[in-house]
């Protein structure tokens, strides 16, 4: 048995972790744009990255050095350092060397970036900005703010996990993401810290398992970035670990941050759970659920609060899964509009379904009626504001 208690602090909540965010001139108007996470003892680190074939320089740098241990992560916004070739990696090397020269306690530092693709990293500003950092600063809110791009608010969370024995450990995280969100590996940045004494050989496995039902189950616009990173840092200072409790806490952290990202999708007004049940297997359920999160016709219907169930049915059929209209059921919230070949969409049902769609958050449940496969994906609507934000993103 164990209990989760929500606590403050974000990535600084676990023992021995520090973080801060500063403005170094990457963003206009003195906005915070450079952050760090530091542990006063060396951490085990595991990460999963974008499936995009053109991975950004920070990911290539991490892989080049096969990083297993670190105690310092530097994160910049506004510039992705992607499609920058060998120079992009060389710039990271110079920046991290400067960090090590300034802070003698840093070991095996790594870097992460987010922002515009195809622009050289302004390394001079970042190196100069390192002078403003104090490693003993605990300001998770500033760090979470500094990594934002088109996010409308910072995204962070932390829990203390108490075991039946009375022992406890902590887990905290911050994330950014509002656009280029597609269920092909978390299209965003997420940094998770913990003082749990999790064995190194369990970290990557539990991280991947949690990602499949959280960050891999969300979509804003169907585009996959070059920089997607989910990183787990464990300094093990609590000396406490319980596999079931940690797995539950990690999934909870990642799930709540994933929902924050969808809810904050660029121009989004609604967060929708697309629940698929009755598929022939879980894999086909995931295919259908993710297809619904990415369908432009479904997403624009959500924006218009139009319960156009035909678009939902069409998307499922086009997804390529095994399905049959005579076994399919479609329900908006608690309003069933189509039931195994019978159209229930009269004026009364349409009005009821339309009321469901006026909510900020609701579910669309599709029972395929052919098996026991299930999966829930999360998406948002798509409206005029998304086009406006992305039409002038660079300017």
Secondary structure as GFF3:
##gff-version 3
##sequence-region A 1 395
A	DSSP	beta_strand	2	6	.	.	.	ID=ss1
A	DSSP	three_ten_helix	10	12	.	.	.	ID=ss2
A	DSSP	beta_strand	17	22	.	.	.	ID=ss3
A	DSSP	beta_strand	34	49	.	.	.	ID=ss4
A	DSSP	alpha_helix	57	64	.	.	.	ID=ss5
A	DSSP	beta_strand	69	76	.	.	.	ID=ss6
A	DSSP	alpha_helix	85	102	.	.	.	ID=ss7
A	DSSP	beta_strand	110	113	.	.	.	ID=ss8
A	DSSP	alpha_helix	123	129	.	.	.	ID=ss9
A	DSSP	three_ten_helix	130	132	.	.	.	ID=ss10
A	DSSP	alpha_helix	140	146	.	.	.	ID=ss11
A	DSSP	beta_strand	155	163	.	.	.	ID=ss12
A	DSSP	beta_strand	168	176	.	.	.	ID=ss13
A	DSSP	beta_strand	189	194	.	.	.	ID=ss14
A	DSSP	alpha_helix	200	212	.	.	.	ID=ss15
A	DSSP	three_ten_helix	215	217	.	.	.	ID=ss16
A	DSSP	beta_strand	218	219	.	.	.	ID=ss17
A	DSSP	beta_strand	229	234	.	.	.	ID=ss18
A	DSSP	alpha_helix	243	263	.	.	.	ID=ss19
A	DSSP	beta_strand	271	279	.	.	.	ID=ss20
A	DSSP	alpha_helix	282	294	.	.	.	ID=ss21
A	DSSP	alpha_helix	296	303	.	.	.	ID=ss22
A	DSSP	alpha_helix	309	318	.	.	.	ID=ss23
A	DSSP	beta_strand	329	332	.	.	.	ID=ss24
A	DSSP	beta_strand	335	339	.	.	.	ID=ss25
A	DSSP	beta_strand	342	343	.	.	.	ID=ss26
A	DSSP	alpha_helix	347	357	.	.	.	ID=ss27
A	DSSP	beta_strand	361	367	.	.	.	ID=ss28
A	DSSP	beta_strand	373	380	.	.	.	ID=ss29
A	DSSP	alpha_helix	384	391	.	.	.	ID=ss30
###
